[in-house]
Amino acid sequence: MTEQASPADRPVNRHTVHAKGREKLKAHAAMLLFAALIAGSFSFGGMAARHLDAGPLTLWRYLMTVVVMGILTFGILRVPFKAPQRIWRFALLGGLIAIYMLTMFVALEFTSPVQTGAVFTLMPLISAGFALVFVGQKTRPDVLLALVIAALGAIWVIFRADINAILSFDVGTGELIYFVGVVCHGAYVPLIRKFNQGDNPVAFGFWVIVFTVPWLLPTGAVPLATTDFASLPATVWATIAYLSIVTTALTFMLLQYASMRLPAPKVLGYGYLTPTFIILLEGLLGHGWASPAVFVGALVTAAGLLVMGLLRD
């Protein structure tokens, strides 16, 4: 008769072990800042998308980000330069991010930042499914309930607080396009944890960004090479600077940091704050305020974050 190992003797799945205490609080703080910065990418990205197509805009952004992350990684932080190992990891992650970014900018050509931000909030629920498949992270029933409630609030915003649009499943073109990208990003977060096998997190992030660029060349190389940069308004230049430095380099490290310390659904749960931040930013930028009914839906998604954050991992 074979003796069964006791729970204490069984190997620990490192993908299901999460941070506690101060490290956990720091991870939550990182994602709170992440949500605020991401909100800016929707508003500013929407402004830039009026003057430059998604392909060249995204490629330009990532070429700049490679430079910024390279200086940060090997210049400021002095991370030893090492050629990437098992480059298929970075190629796969880069492909997922490339699809996500392209669909976001394409969607902003069809719909508003608030609508795309609402689609973004579906990501935690999607990520919970991928986390179970990829790394064996099981989402507690109460956390899953919080995700579902928050997703309902997001759906209310996506359908513009119109019950008839919900019943007829009248989804905008932009929202459908961006949903494809959100699915890719939902898979990306648990895969960070699965693929990072002791790599330096900053260097890991740098190589993912480097391997994102080849995926963007087919849609962006020729249009970017023929762009009349001198005729572009200052808004586009400022947006590229914001996107390449703040919402790519900085948010990349914030997401990397939190993904190694919190369950995937909780990491992306902070996306629930995105529509609220976008509504506030759009109003402050003079682009108009969302209707009270839409704002209520955004608050429901934010409440889902609060409930989920208080629940244990």
N, C-alpha and C positions, 0 to 999 in steps of 0.2 A: 504494500500500500504506500503510495507516494505521499510524503509529508508536505502539506501546503504551507507556504510562507505566510507568516503573520503580516498584518498591515504595516508594522514598523519595519519589516525586512524587505518589503517590496520596493523596487526602484521608484524614485520620485520623478514624476513627469514635470520637468522644469518649466514647461509651457503653462502649467496650471498653478504655479507658485507665484504669489504676488507680493508686492511691497507692503510694509506695515509702518505705522507711526509717522515719523517726520518724512520719510521717503515717499510714503503714500500721499501725504498732504502736498508735497512738492510736485508730485506727478499730476494731482488734480489742479494745482495752480498753473502748471504748464499748459494744460488743456483749456483752462479758462482764458488764458492769454491767446492761445491758438484760435479759439472761437471768435474772439474780438478781431484778431488780425485777418482771419479768413473772411469775415463779413466785409471788410474793406476791399478784398479782391473782387467781390461780386459788383459792388458799386463802381469802383474805379475801372474794373475790367469792362463793364458795360459801356462806360464812356469811351474807352479806347477802341472797342469793337465797332464803333460808328465810323472809324477812320481807317482801320486795318483789318483784313480778314483773319479768321481764326488760325489758319496754317502758319503764315509768316509771323503773326503776333506771338504765338506759342513758341515757335522756334527761336525767335529773337530773345524772348524771355529766358529760355533755358540756356542759350549760349552765354548770356550775361550771368546766369546763375552758376554755371560751371566755373567761370572766372572768380566770382564772389566766394563760392564754396572752396575753391582751390586755395585762395589766399587765406581764408579762415582756417582750413584744415591743416595745411602744411606750412603756412607762414606765421599766423598768429598763435594757433594752438600747438604748433610744432609736432604734429603727429608724424611719426616716421613713414616715409613713402614706401609702400609695398605694392607690387603688382597684384591686382585682384585674383583671388583663387575661385575656381568654380564659377566662371563668369556667366554661366547660364542663369544663376540666381539674379544677378543684376540686370541681365537682359530681360528676364521675365517681369521683374518689378518695374523696370523702366518702361516696358510696353504697357503695363497696366496704368501707370501714371500718365503716359503720353495720351492714351485714349481718354482718360478722365479729363485732362486739361483741354484737349481739343474739343470734346463735347461740351465743356463748360462755355468756351468762347463762342462756339457755333450756336448754342442755345441762347446766349445773350443777344444774338442777332434777331431772335424771334420773340423773346419774352423778357419780362422785367427781372431785375436782381432779386426782388422779393420772391417771385415764383421759383426761380432756380434755387434760391436759398432754402425754400420749403422742400424741394426734392432732395436736397443735401441731407435733410434731417431723417430721411428714410434709411440712411447708411448704417446706423447702429443695429437696426433690426436685421439688415442684410448681412452685416459683419458677424452677428451672433451665429448665423447659420454657417458661414464660412469658417468661423473659429472652431466650431464643433467638428467640422469635416477635416480641417487642416491640422489642428494642434490638439484636438480633444478637449477644448474648453467648453464646459457645459454651463449654460446660462440658467441661473436659479429661476424658478417659476415666478417669484415676485419681481425680479429684475425684468423678466420677459414681459410680464404684465405692464410694467412701467414703459417698456419699449413700445408695446402695442398702443397704449393710451396716447403716448407722445406722437406715434405715427399717425393716429387718427387726427390729431391736431394739425399735423403737416398736410394730410390729405385735404383738410378743410381749406387750408391756404392755397394749395395747388389748384383746387377747383374754384378759387376766387370766392369762397364763402357762398357758392351758388348750389343749392340742393338739387336743382334741375340738372346742372352740369354733372353732378356726382351720379345721379340716377341714369343719365344717358352716357356716362363715361366720356364726357367731352374734355379730353386732355389736349393741351396745346402741343404743337410740333416741338417747340423748344424744350418743354418738360420731358417729352418722350426721348429726345436726343440725349439730354443730360442724364436721364435715368440709366442709360447704358453705361455712361461714365461712372455714375455712382456705384453701380454693381461692381465695376472694376476696382474702384477705390475700397469698397467693402471687403474685397478679397485681399487687397494689398496689405491692410493692417495686420491681420493674423499671420500673413506670410513673412512680414518683417521678423516676427518673433521666431518663426520656424527656420528661416534661412540664416539669421544672424547666429552663428555658432562660435561666439567668443570674439567676433570681429570688433575693432574699435568702432563705436556707433557713429562718430562723425565721419570717419573714413568710409564706413559702409554707406552712409548717406551720400557722400561725394560720388562714389562709384555708381550708385543708382541713378543719380542725376546725369552723369556722363553717358550712361547707357540708355538714357531716355532720348537723347539727341538723335541717334540714328532712326528711331521710330518717327520722328517729326520731319525728317528730311523730305520724304515724298510729297508732303502737302505744303511744306514751307520754304524749301530751298530756293526754287526759281522765283516765286513771288517776292521773297525777302531780298534777293539779289537785284531785282528790278524796282524796288521801292524807292520813291523819291523822298528820302529822309528829311531833306531841307523843307519840304512842304508840310510835313506833319506838325500838328499843333503841339504846344507844350504839354497838353493833357496826356498825349500818348507817351511822350518821353518820361513824364512823371510817373505814369502808370507802370511802364516797364521797370523803372527804378524801384518802385514799391513792390511789384510782383517778384522781381528777381532777388531783391535783398530781404524784404520783410516776409512776404507770403510764400516764398520758396525756400530760401536758405534758413531763415529763422524758424518758420513753422515746421520745416522738415526735421530740424533738430528737436523741437518741442514734441512732435509726434513720435519721433524715434525714442526719446527719453521716456515718455509716458507709456508707450507700447511695451516696453520691457518691464514695467512695474504694475500695470493695471490690466484687467481683462479687456479684450478687444471691444465688447459692447460698451463698457464704461468709458473707454478712451474716446470712441466716436459719439458717445452720448452727449458730449459737449457740443456737438453739432446742433443740438436742440436749441441752443442759444442763438444760432446764426440768423434765423429769420427776424428775431427781435432786434438784434444788433443792426441788421440791414435796414429794417424799417426806420430805426432811429437815425441811421446815417443818411439814408435817402431823404428823410425829412430835413435834416440839418444842411444837406447839400442843395436844398431847394428843388428837389425832383418830385416833391409831393408826398403826402402822408398816406399810408394805407388806410382803408376803411376800418371803422371800429370792429366790424365782424371778422375781417381778416386778422386784425391785431389780436383778437380773442384766441383765434387758432394758434397764433405764434406763442401766446402766453401758455396755452395748454402744453405745447411741446417743451417750453422752458420748465414748466412744472414737472414734466416727466423726468427731466434731468435732476431736479432737486430730490424727487422721490428715489430715483435710482442711485444717486450719490450717497444717500443715507443708508442704503441697504448694504449688507456685508458682501464681499466678493465671493 
